[in-house]
Each structure stands twice: as structure tokens, then as C-alpha cells.
Amino acid sequence: MNLLARMNDGPAVRSISPRRELGAYEALWLEKGATFKTIAEKFASDPTAVPSDLVPGAVADARAAEVLAALNKAGVSRFGTRLNLTGNYPLKLRDARHPVEMLYFQGAWELVETRCVAIVGSRNPSEDGKLRAANLSRALVERGFTVVSGLATGIDTAAHTAAIKAKGHTIAVIGTPIGTYYPKENQALQRRIAEEHLLISQVPVLEDGKPVGSVQEVTIARVLHDQGDPAKVKVGEIMARPLPTLDVGIHLDEAYRLLMAGHTGVLATAAGKVVDIITRIDLVQYWNRAKK
């Protein structure tokens, strides 16, 4: 199947082969010294380029065959990609410092169109921290949000597990290739998310499988959060630390004071349950409406 390369939302400019683009992108990563930064710079120098413009066709095809063989060996039979300049690529990723040109995914991509909230935090939290993350995840699911996180031990695991138990949706953004499990103890969780929810990786399959760091994961999580209506999405990033709580009848000046003091968000509660999450963007929008 061919995809149509597009410039932003304009008309199609040419057809492309997803398999060849996949192979070409992997080939770029196999070049000596390749990093997110160096690859982003290649495409920044020519915003109209796709990976196959930078790699010979024979090389791209050979790398694509290697990828498919590696994924088959890892037990991955179904997956998809999202490539810049083609449909369904999250355009907000272009705002990243080093934009990711291609993503791999397994599961229901349409979940990125839902209202998403990212919960990220420590790999070594206290038991209280894990409990708070789980409680927050459940509260968000109850209010119709999709939970987004990495797949590390600690807060990430607590957030995903709680969302699934609450019969909600969750998206995992991992720092390894699809078909690679890190940490090993999360293998069953990763497989379940890939089969029943959505798993996303920005890491090439032909890499050695070592985690590449959390910065790109958090960037993608923020983008997924921003995919929804900003007036409805409450939090982009909730760290594994206590958030201040205020009764729903509080004056907004108090919420402003807490947010300016460095808190990521303020939980508004009623009868002991979280009913809203106030962030700086909420206050700005409130005051803008009040001025009209």
C-alpha cells in the first residue's frame, strides 16, 4: 500500500512506499554517530525530504527486510508506522527540539485523538507515591481521559496498571524498539498494552535494544496530551509527588498562588473525590473569558 506524501495539509505531492521509508529511516540510524539530533538536522536542512531521499533504494529495501525479520523473530506480527509528511503523523512533534521523523506503534492509533493526560515520575518512588499515581490514574479514567506514560518501573507502571484495572485506555511511549521489553518484568504489561491499547516507540528496530533515554518519551507524551482540546485537557505532566488539593468552592486566587509556587496542578475535590485538575492554562482561559 502506498501512502501519499503531503506538505502540511496541502495536496499530495508524491506516493511513497511505507516499507522503503521504514528501511531508509533505519539505515540513517545505522550511520556512524547517528543521534536524534543529527537525524533531525538532516531533515531540517530539507523540510520536503522523506527518508528514502537520503538513502539508496537498494540499501533501504535491505534494511526493511532486516527489520521485518527482527520483528518476526521477536514475535511482533502486527505493527504500524507514522512518518512525517504523511497522514496521521502528530504535527505537534515538529515543535520538539529534535523532531522524530518516524514512529512505530502497536495497537489502536485512534487513541491519540482522545483526551490524554500524561502521568510521569520516578522509577523508584515510595509506596505512597505509587498509590497517589494509581489513584490519580483511576480518577482521570473515570473522567474520560486516556492515560499516557512511559513503561518504566515505578510511577509509569502504577499509572498504566491502575488505568487498565479501571477499564480505561492507556498509551505507553517506550524508550526501546517494539518487540524489546525493558524492564523485563513489564513484558506482560507491554504486550497487553500493545494488544488492547496503544504502544508507541521512536526507537529504530535495528538498534541494540538499549533504552535511549526518557527525554524523547516525555516529549511524545506531551504531544499526545496536546492532541486534545486544550480547553478540556487539564494536565500534560503530573509528577509523582503530592499535588495540593482544594475544595471545588475555592477562590481561583489560591489556585494561582499554588501554581506559581511550582506545583504542576491543583486537584479540585468534592466529597473526597477528584472532580477537576486546575493548571495554569485553565486560569488563563478563565480570566480571558471573564474579560469578554
Secondary structure, 3 states (H helix, E strand, C coil): CCEEEECCCCCEEEEECHHHHHHHHHHHHCCCCCCHHHHHHHHHCCCCCCHHHCCCHHHHHHHHHHHHHHHHHCCCCCCEEEECCCCCCCHHHHHCCCCCCEEEEEECHHHHHCCEEEECCCCCCCHHHHHHHHHHHHHHHHCCCEEEECCCCCHHHHHHHHHHHCCCCEEEEECCCCCCCCCHHHHHHHHHHHHHCEEEECCCCCCCCCCCCCHHHHHHHHHHHHCCCCCCCCCCCECCCCCCEEECCCCHHHHHHHHHCCCCCEEEEECCEEEEEECHHHHHHHHHHHHC
